[in-house]
Structure formats: C-alpha cells, structure tokens
Amino acid sequence: MRLDPYDYGFQEDPYPTYAHLREHEPLHHNPDLDLWALSRHADIAEALRTEGTYSNSYGVAIEKSAWSPDAHRVMSILGMDPPRQKRLRSLVSRGFTPRRVHDLLPSIQALTDRYLGACLDAGTFDWITDFAGKLPMDVISELMGVPEEDRAEVRRQADVVVHREDGVHDVPQAGMEAALWLAAYYQEMVDRRRRAPSDDLTSALIAAQVDGDRLTDEDVIAFLFLMVVAGNETTTKLLGHAVFHLTRHPDQLEAVFADETLVAPWIEETLRFDTSSQLLARLLLQDVELHGRTAPAGSKLLLCLGSANRDERVFSRPDEYDVHREPDELAPLLSFGGGRHFCLGANLARLEARVALTALVRRVGEVEVDHDRSVRVHSLNVRGFASVPMSVVAR
C-alpha cells in the first residue's frame, strides 16, 4: 500500500492507509513520486521539534509549483528555517498578539449571530456554504481590515487556491491565478495602510519592529496570504468536521446539546479525530534513519499529522469519535503542528470554534445532517467539506 496524496480515493479516506503505514512501514517511500512519509506520532513529534534536519525552506506543499526555495513568498514563516524564520515570527508576533485575538471576540459573536440567525430562519441550509465557510473568512478579514464589500470575492479566491484537480500533480492554473489575485489585492491594501494607518492587523504588521528591524511589503503580504488561506480554510474545515462527526453519534449529540461545557472537548476531539491539516512537507537536510530504512538528504518527506492523531500508541480507541475523552489524553494532538512552527493562529481557531459551536448548542433544539450528500474538498494538505446539507429546529 502506497501513500499517494494526489489520489482522490486517499483524500476521501486516508485513515486505512495511515494505519497500514504505522504498522508495517512507519518510514514510507513511494518511489513513483519519490516521496517519503512519517506516520507515527513519536516520529512526527520529534521531527517537528528537531532543528537542522527537517527543513521548511521549500514550504509545506509538495506540488511542483509550490515546492521551491521561493515558497516563503506565499507561505511566509511556513517556508523558512531559523534564523530567518525566528526573525520574521518575532516581528509578526508584535502585530498578531493574543490581545488582538481576544479583542475580536465581539466581532466573532456578532458574525456568528448574523449567519446562524439566517440559517435558523431558513431551517434547511448548507452548514459550509451558509455558515462555516463565511465566519472564519470574515473574522480574518475583520482582523486584517478587508472591507466588507470585498470579503465574498476574497473568500472565493482563497477556495480556488486550495482546490486540486483529480490526477493533476501540480497547482492548477486557476489556483495560480487566484494566488496572484490575492497577492495583488493585499499589495494594494498594504499601500493604502502605509499612506493611512488604521487599527487593524495590516497596519500593526507594517508598524511592527524589533531592534529597528521591520517587515518588508513582501513579508506583510506573504503573512496575510498565509492567514487567508491557511487560517480561514482550516477553521472552516474544523467547523464542518465538528458537526458532521457529532451528528453521526446520536448519544454524544444529545449529551453535547444538553451541556454546553462539552463544547470545548467536542472541538478537541474533532481536531484529533479528523484534523484539517493532514500533511506537512519537509526537505531533508540530512539522512534520516528510522525503523531500518534511510531517507537520504535532499528527499521530500511528508509529516502525516492526521495519522499521528490516530496513533494507537498514544490514543486509546483511536478510530472512535468520543467527546468524553479525558483532557490529558487529548493533550498530545498535533493538529496545529509543533516546535518552531506551532500554528500562530491556534488560539484564534479555537476561539472561533468555541463561539460558533456554543451558539449552535444554545439556539438549536434539533439538528440533522445529510451525511450521504455531504461533499469533501479535494486538497493535498487540507481535509474537510465543501458541502454539508443540514436542517435544524430552533429552541
């Protein structure tokens, strides 16, 4: 059994492949793609915190057009190694502060109430199209200072960036054009903020400095691009998975909707069971010897986060969805990466999910998802839904 991240069948359900690799080939090689992969939690956790071997200098996506020393132009800090990565992360952190995230709470609540209210009025709707696909993008746009009238088009372009065609082993032309559109849009926004600063993340990034060092326009645009694609998409997918999987377990659905203190463990179990960020690429700067095999320096290697979160060596009953797991058992999940590249937006994603799903629990008495008609997104790195048909009855 070979791991082929381009295969639509694998994207529909990667977990049988992961289980096979963990058991029989934890350092896997696909010779047709000349691609290596790690699937066990311990190996991936070690790779995430090891300096000097697993490099981000070619980015985290394996497609030919994305895998290059210029990956930082669209992936920002995800396409860099220290010391450059440390410098940029330090500067970005001056603008993207915990306080700025916390101050978004009223906006997140207001957006949640607006979109959820419209869904409740309709009764039958698409959870992704009508809610989960709108909220995270609008929160990110609010954070950046994107005008409300532009947000629908920014959201559409971001969706095009991550979509992948069946059998195509590269970024499709439409994805490249969408990436260029977003880069040009953010350049114009940066130009406007340099002329007239505002109280938003874009202005804060422009103003950020450490010992006199500042971000360039290219640095700011790359980070905004990363936020709109990675931050938006992964949170949308988290919300989709949360509703999809909980509604497949009626007893757990009843428990969560009767006790909103279960919303937080519901989120964490969803992050473990079916994480949005499935695969992260690394360039090997040295030979890696594990489990009787050697992946040579210069190789392209995937860290299978989705597999790590289902590793039976770490999690009990890993293929069972259970919102009642003990918090200590969920602590080792790797959904937001680890080490120097631990996701800067993890707190924002959890905050959005908590506000959105708590509102759902408070305002909905009955919920039903059409699991058979739900449609998955096709993407190499990100796993989630493009459509989740749903009906509800308000309390």
N, C-alpha and C positions, 0 to 999 in steps of 0.2 A: 504494500500500500504506500503510495507516494503522496506527499503534500503538494498540491497544485493550487495556489491561492487564486489563480485566474479562473478556475473551473466553477461554473455556476452551481453545480451539484455540491461542491465543497462549501460554497458560500451559503447555500440553503441550510446545511447542517454540517459544520466542521467537526463536531464533537466525537463521532466514531473514529475519524482519522486521528484526532488528538490522542484518544485513548489507546489506539494501536501503537502510536509512536512512543508514548510514555512507557508502555510495557515492553516493546520489542526493539525500538530504535530511538532512544532519547536524544542522540545527536544524529539527526536525519540528513541524508543527502539525496536531492533529486537531480540526477545527472543531466536530464533533458533541459532543465532550467539552470543548471549549475548553481543550485541554491541549497543552502544548509539551514537547519532549523533546530531550535531547542524547545522541548515541550514540557519538561519537568519544572515544578515550582522552584526547587532549590537551585537549579542551574540558571534559571531566568533571573531570580532574585540576585544571585551572585553576579551575573552579567550586568545587571542594572547598576550595581554599585562599584564595579571594577573599573579602575582608570587605566587607560593605556592599551587596552586590548579590543574592546567593543566600541568602535568609533561611530559617532553621529555625523561625521564630516561629509557624508554623501546623502544625508537625510534619512527618513524613516520609511519611504515608499520605494518599492523595487522596480517600478516601471522605468523603461529606458530613458524617457524624457525627464523623469523626476530624480533618478539615481545619478547624481553628479556632484562635483565639488562646488557647484553653484546652488545647491539645494537651500542654503540659508536665505536666498533671495525671496523665497516664498514660505519657507518653514521656520525662519527666524532662528531662535535658540535650539530648535529641534534638529537643525542642520549644522551644528557647531560642536566642537570639543573645547575643553579648557585650554588656555586661559581666556580665549575669545568668548566662549560661552559664559564663563563666570562673570566677565566684564559686562556683557550685554544683559544677562539675567539681573545683575545688581542694578543696572540703570533702569530696566523695565520695572523692577520691583518698587522703585521710587515712585512710579506713577500708578502701577496696578497694586494698590495697597489693600490690606484687609479692611481698613476703614472705608475705602471707596466701594468695596464689595458690600459691606454692611449697609452703607447709605443707599444702596439700590433696593433695599427691602420694600419700601413703599411703592416703588415703580413696579417691582415684580408682583406685588399683591394686586395693584390696580390693573395690570395687564392680565393677570390670571382671572380676576373677577370679570373683566370685559369679555375675554374669549370663552371662558367657561359659561358665563351667563348666556351668550349667544348659542352655545351648544345645548344648554338645558332648555332653552326656548324651542329649539328645533326638535329635541328628543332623540332623533336619529341623525348621526353625523359621522365624519371620519376623524378619529382621535388625532391622527398625524396632520392631515390637511387643515383641520379646523382649530386645532389647539397646539399639539406638541411641536408642530413644525413652525408655528408662529411665535410662541412665547420666547424660546431661547434666542432666536434671532433678534427679536425686538428688545430683549434685555441687553444683548451685546451692542446693538445699535444705539440704545439709550446711553450705555456706558461710553461708547466712542463719540457720540454726538452726531450720528447719522439722522438727518431729518426724517420725520415720519412718512412723508410722501415718497421717499426713496427706498423704504425698507422692504417692500414686496419684491422689487427688482433685485436688490442685493441678495435677498433670500433665494430667489430663483437662480441667480448666477452661482451662488455657493452650492446649491444642489447639483448643478451641472458639473461643477469641478470634481465632485467625488464619484459621480456615476461612471460605471465601467461597462463596456460592451462585451458580450459573450464572445470568447475566442480571440479577443484583441489584447495583446500583451504590452500595451503602451497606453499612455493618456490619450483619449480620443481627441480629434480636432475640436469638437465642441467644448471639451474640458479646457483645452489650451486657450481657446478664445475667451471663455468665461474667466479664466485666471487673469488674462490680460485686461479684461474689462474691469475686474475688481481692483487690480493694481493701479490702473489709470484713475478710477474713482477715488481711491484713497490718496493718491498723489494730489488730486485737486483739493481734497479735504484738508490735507496737511498744509498745502499752500494757503488756504483760507485761514487756518488756525495760526499760521506764522504771522499773517497780517493782522488778525484779530483773535487773540486767545480767548477761550471760553472755559467754563467749568466742566470739562469732560476729560476722558482718558487721553484722547489725541493731544490736547493741549498740555496735559500733565507729562506725557511722554516727551514732547518737544522741549519742555522746560526742565526735565529731569537732568541732574548732573551729580557726578561723584568725583570729587577732587578735580573739578574743572572739566571733566570728560563728559561729553554729551552724545546723544543718539543722532545719527545722520537721518536724512529723509528716508533713505533705503532701509535703515534699521526700523524706523517707526512703521513704514508701510508693510514690511515683512511681518512685524508682530501683529498689526491689525489684520492682515490676511490670515495669519495663523489663528487668531481669535475667531474670525468669522467662519472659517471652515472647520477647524478642529473643535473650538469651544461650542459653536452652535450645533454642529452635527452630532457630537457625542451626547449632548444633553437631550436633544430631540429623540435620539435612539434609546437613551435611558428611560425616558417617559413612556415611549412606546412599549419597550420590553416590560416595564413595571405593570402596566395594565394588561398586556397580552398574557403574561405568565400567571399573574394572580387570578385572573378570571378562569383559568384552566383548573383551579383548585378551589371548589366551592366552599369548603370548610375554612380555608385560610381567607378567602374573600369575605366571608361572613365575619370572621374574627377581626380583620383589619377595619372593616366599615362599622364595627361596633366599638372600636377602641383606637382612637387616633394616635395613641402613644406607640402603636405598631407601625406607623408610617416610616419612622427612621430605620428600623430593622428591615422593613419591606424594601426600602431603597438599597440598603447594603447587600441584602440577599440577591436583589436583581443585578447589582454590579458584579457580584460573584458568579451567579449562575449563567448570565448571558451578557458579558461586558461589551460595551460599544466599541472600544478599541481592542481589536483582536490581535493584530500583528504589527510589530515594530521591526524595521530593518536595522542592521548594523554592518559596518565594514570591519573585517578583522584585520587588526594591525599586527597581530602575532598569531602563530599557530595555536589552536585550541585543541587540547587532548582531553577527551571525556568518553567514558564508557567504551574504551577500547578502540576509539576512532580518532582521527585527526582531521580537523577542518583547517586547511592551510591559510596562512596570512594572505590577505588580498581577496578572500572569499566574501560573498554576500550571504548574510545569515539573518534568519527571522527569529525573533523572540515571540513565542506564541502565548500571549497573555491570557487568551481565552482558555487555553489548555492548562496553564498554571493554576487558574482559579477552579479547575475541576480535578486537580491532582488528589488522588485518593491517599497519598502520603501525608497530606496536610488537612484535608477536609473530609469529615465523615459523610457518607451517603452523597458523594459529590454530584451525582446526576439527578438528585431530588431537589426540587424547589421547596424551601422551608423557611418562612419568615420568622419562625420561632427559634432559629439557631442562637446559640449564646454569642454575645458580642466578641468574646475572646477568640472564638473560632473564626470570626469574620475579619479579625484584625490583620491577618497576613495577605489579604487580597491585593492583587497587583493591577487593578483596573486603571489606576492613574499613574502607572509606571513606578519609578523609584530612583533613588540616588540623586545625582545632579540634575536629572531631567524629570523629577517628580512634577506632575502637572500643576502649573501655577493657578489654573482655573478650577481645581478640585473643590475648593470651598464654595465657589460660585455655582458650580453644577449641583452640589448637594443642597445649597440654599434654594435654588430654583425648583429642584425636585420636591423638596420638603414643602415649600409654599404651594406648589401646584397640586400635589397629591393630598395634602391636608385639606385644601379647598374641595377637592373632589369627594373626599370622605365625608366632609361636613355637609355638603349640599346635595349629595346623591343618595337615594334610598335603594335603588336597584340599578344594576349595570350588567349589560350583556355584550360580549364581543363576538363577532362572526370570525372565528379563528380560521375557518376554511377559506374565507375570501380575503384574508389579510395577505399583503404582498410585501416581500422583502426587498430592500435596496440591494443592488449589486455593486459591491465595492471591495477592494482588496484589504484595506486596513480597518474599515469601519463596518460593523454589523448592526442592522436594525431594520425598521419597517418604513416603507414608502406609504403604506395604507393600512389602517386598522379600523374597519367598519364597526360602529358601536352604537348602542341605544341605551338610554338611561331614563329613569323616573326620578324626578326631584323629590327631596324630602318634604 
